[in-house]
């Protein structure tokens, strides 16, 4: 039997977890778990689809305290975007 090797150098967090994250404790808990996993593995988190100031502010607070490797990007299909 041949062993299966999976490699990853980043974790992408889908927009569905980021929408209104500042109001959704369950999504906040999921993000915290993802942060712990990324730190344990030494890999980068990419957060996709940040579209509101409130989402960006929440993520910046988290980034400062727990996720220095987070990269924040926007989706291109929505009209309200963080600039």
N, C-alpha and C positions, 0 to 999 in steps of 0.2 A: 504494500500500500504506500502510495506517495503522499507525503505530508502536504497539506495546503498551507500556503504562506500568503497572508494578506498584509499589504503595507498601506499606510495612509500617512499623509503629512499635514492634513488639515481636516477639521470638522466643520461642515456647513450647517448653519442653523436656518431653517426655512422661515419664510415670511409669516407663516401661520402661527409660529411661536412668538413672533415679535409684535404682531398687531396688538396694540393697547397693552403691552406687557406691563406698563406702570400700573394697570388696574387689575391684572390677572395673576393672583397668587400661584395658581397651578403652573402657568407658563414661567413664572419667576423661579419656581422650584426646579422645573426641568432645565432651565438655563444654568442654575447653580450646579446641578448634577453634571451637565455638559462641561462646565468650567472645571470641575474637579477631575473629570476624565481627561480633559486636555492637559491639565497640569501634570497628572500622573504619567501621561504618555509623552509629555513634552512636545505637543503639537499645537498648531495655530487654530483658533476659532475664526470662522468667517460668518458674520451676521448679515444676512441678506434682507433687503426690503425695508429698511428704516425710512419711514415716510413722514413722521410727525416730530415736532420738537420734543414732545413728551417722551416718545420712544427713545429718541437720541439722548435726552437728558438722563433717562433711567440707565441706558447702556453705558453712558460716560461715567456715571456714579459707580456702576458695577466694574467697569474697566479699571477705574482708579484703584478700587479696593481688591479686586480678585482676578481680573483678566487682562494683564498687560499686553497680551498678544492678540487681542481682538481686532479684527478689521471690519469696518462698517461700510456697507455699500447700499445703493438704492436700487429699487426696481425701476424699470423704465416704462411700465404700462399705465401707471396711475397718474392723475393730474396733480395731486398734492404731494410734493416732494420736498425733502429737507435739502436745502442748498448750502 
